[in-house]
């Protein structure tokens, strides 16, 4: 951990803080902290900023309830900017949007970004608005038995590839399995956040078990 004295606040005593969703990696907002708000943030483990317009401290979610619980804070290489990873309880933007950054300016036709969240939304679209010729829509149309059959088949393929110690084939089969599991999740109304929360709870338990073994 670095010493806070290394941080370089500007002439107004402020440092920019980029707030990022710890679950999705989405950039939520750009705010500013002074030394006092940063100390409060670390002490309370929730974001506290300096309002440049009101010239006062403000704790995120103080009136809206959209509290941001801090996971960690990291300074950049020059010590003049911060990234704050959080678990949020509501939208980051005062407009009600999940992120303050929601006005597209440019989108490349060649370079694309992949995320499980984006894939999940695409699959959800195939479920809610079926498209002719879509394999995903076909699975939803056939229903639970077909979906479960495919999950079973793909699980077997992963086992076979893994047993053969074929890394490339195993990756391919895991991707197939993940896709079909996501289809199953949508069929049952399970979200990625549901799974993330379950994994997070197990991570906490695992840390406790390790600590108990060490003491």
Secondary structure, DSSP 8 states (H G I E B T S, - for coil): ---GGG----TTS-EEEEEEETTT--EEEEEEE-HHHHHHHHHHTB-EEEETTTTEEEETTTTT---EEEEEEEE-TTSSEEEEEEEESS-SSTTS-SSS--------SS-----HHHHHHHHHHHHHS--TT-HHHHHHHH-HHHHHHHHHHHHHHHHHHHHTT-HHHHHHHHHHHHHHHHHHHHHHT--HHHHHHHHHHHHHHHHHHHHHHH-
